[in-house]
Amino acid sequence: MKTITVRYFASIREAIGQGSESVQTTAANLGTLRDELIARGGAHATSLARGRAVRMALNQNLSDEAAVLADGAEVAFFPPVTGG
């Protein structure tokens, strides 16, 4: 079991209603963690759903779902940023 910090930004933070939380997880990587959070239901399921574009960072580096989680890691979820 690992303890990680999960941070939520922009519209995801607004939907979930908090900016960060400490999570106990057995997830080996970011994709599995995302699935665990989706399984909570409610705002987590809606804002992190598989059909939605969600960017992820591991320890402040943009990462894909295969990125390996370690105890004490910091994970961030945020919507894609559009420019103009």
Phi, psi and chi 1 to 4 in degrees:
 res  aa     phi    psi   chi1   chi2   chi3   chi4
   1 MET       -  133.7 -173.1   73.5   71.8      -
   2 LYS  -114.5  150.3  -59.4  179.6 -107.2  -55.1
   3 THR  -110.4  121.4  -58.8      -      -      -
   4 ILE  -126.8  159.8   61.1  168.1      -      -
   5 THR  -100.8  127.2  -60.1      -      -      -
   6 VAL  -111.5  127.5  179.1      -      -      -
   7 ARG  -114.4  142.0  -61.1 -168.0 -176.4  -79.8
   8 TYR  -119.4  139.2  -53.9  104.0      -      -
   9 PHE  -127.2  154.8  -68.5   93.2      -      -
  10 ALA    55.3 -130.4      -      -      -      -
  11 SER   -64.1  -27.6   59.3      -      -      -
  12 ILE   -68.3  -43.2  -62.7  172.5      -      -
  13 ARG   -60.9  -43.6  178.8 -174.3   62.1 -129.6
  14 GLU   -62.0  -41.9  -67.8  167.3   17.0      -
  15 ALA   -68.3  -42.3      -      -      -      -
  16 ILE   -78.8  -29.0  -69.1  174.2      -      -
  17 GLY    88.8   13.6      -      -      -      -
  18 GLN  -153.6  153.2   61.3 -174.0    6.5      -
  19 GLY   -87.8  -26.5      -      -      -      -
  20 SER  -161.1  162.8   67.8      -      -      -
  21 GLU  -157.3  156.7   64.4  179.1  -47.0      -
  22 SER   -93.8  130.4 -179.4      -      -      -
  23 VAL  -124.7  133.5  173.7      -      -      -
  24 GLN   -91.1  126.8  -64.6  -79.6  -39.7      -
  25 THR  -145.5  154.0 -177.1      -      -      -
  26 THR  -106.8    4.0   57.5      -      -      -
  27 ALA   -59.2  136.1      -      -      -      -
  28 ALA   -86.4  -25.5      -      -      -      -
  29 ASN  -147.6  176.9   56.9   44.9      -      -
  30 LEU   -62.9  -38.0  -73.1  179.5      -      -
  31 GLY   -62.2  -43.2      -      -      -      -
  32 THR   -67.5  -38.9  -52.0      -      -      -
  33 LEU   -61.1  -45.3  174.4   65.7      -      -
  34 ARG   -57.8  -43.7 -177.1  176.5  178.0 -179.5
  35 ASP   -62.3  -39.6  -70.9  -23.2      -      -
  36 GLU   -62.1  -42.3  -75.7 -177.2    6.6      -
  37 LEU   -68.7  -40.3  -65.9  171.3      -      -
  38 ILE   -59.8  -38.6  -70.2  168.1      -      -
  39 ALA   -64.3  -16.9      -      -      -      -
  40 ARG   -64.5  -24.4  -69.7 -180.0  171.7 -179.0
  41 GLY    82.9 -169.4      -      -      -      -
  42 GLY    56.1 -138.5      -      -      -      -
  43 ALA   -63.9  -33.0      -      -      -      -
  44 HIS   -62.0  -45.7  -74.9   86.8      -      -
  45 ALA   -63.6  -40.3      -      -      -      -
  46 THR   -71.0  -49.1  -57.1      -      -      -
  47 SER   -79.5  -23.1   57.8      -      -      -
  48 LEU  -107.8    8.3  -61.7  173.9      -      -
  49 ALA   -51.1  148.6      -      -      -      -
  50 ARG   -58.1  -30.2  -74.5  -65.1  173.6  179.7
  51 GLY   -78.9   -8.2      -      -      -      -
  52 ARG   -94.7  146.7  -64.3 -176.0   65.6  110.4
  53 ALA   -78.4  114.5      -      -      -      -
  54 VAL  -132.0  128.3  174.4      -      -      -
  55 ARG   -92.1  152.6  -58.4  -68.5  -58.5  -93.6
  56 MET  -133.6  146.1  -65.0  173.4  -75.9      -
  57 ALA  -131.3  142.2      -      -      -      -
  58 LEU  -118.4  119.3  177.0   59.9      -      -
  59 ASN    50.6   45.3  -62.4  -35.9      -      -
  60 GLN    68.2   21.9  -59.2 -176.9    0.8      -
  61 ASN  -121.9  127.6  -67.0  -57.0      -      -
  62 LEU   -54.1  133.5  -79.9  178.2      -      -
  63 SER  -140.6  160.4  -59.1      -      -      -
  64 ASP   -99.9 -179.3   63.8   19.5      -      -
  65 GLU   -66.6  -17.2  -65.9 -160.3  -12.0      -
  66 ALA   -82.6   -8.5      -      -      -      -
  67 ALA   -58.8  130.7      -      -      -      -
  68 VAL   -80.1  133.1  176.1      -      -      -
  69 LEU   -89.7  138.5  -72.3  174.7      -      -
  70 ALA  -122.1  157.2      -      -      -      -
  71 ASP   -56.4  135.4 -169.5   45.0      -      -
  72 GLY    86.6    1.8      -      -      -      -
  73 ALA   -67.7  158.4      -      -      -      -
  74 GLU  -116.2  125.5  179.2 -174.9   89.1      -
  75 VAL  -117.3  138.8  173.9      -      -      -
  76 ALA  -124.6  139.1      -      -      -      -
  77 PHE  -118.1  132.8  -69.3   99.9      -      -
  78 PHE  -155.1  153.5   51.9   96.8      -      -
  79 PRO   -73.0  158.1   23.8  -29.8      -      -
  80 PRO   -60.5  144.9  -12.3   20.5      -      -
  81 VAL   -95.6  130.0  176.7      -      -      -
  82 THR  -104.7  144.5   58.4      -      -      -
  83 GLY  -115.3  170.4      -      -      -      -
  84 GLY  -157.4      -      -      -      -      -
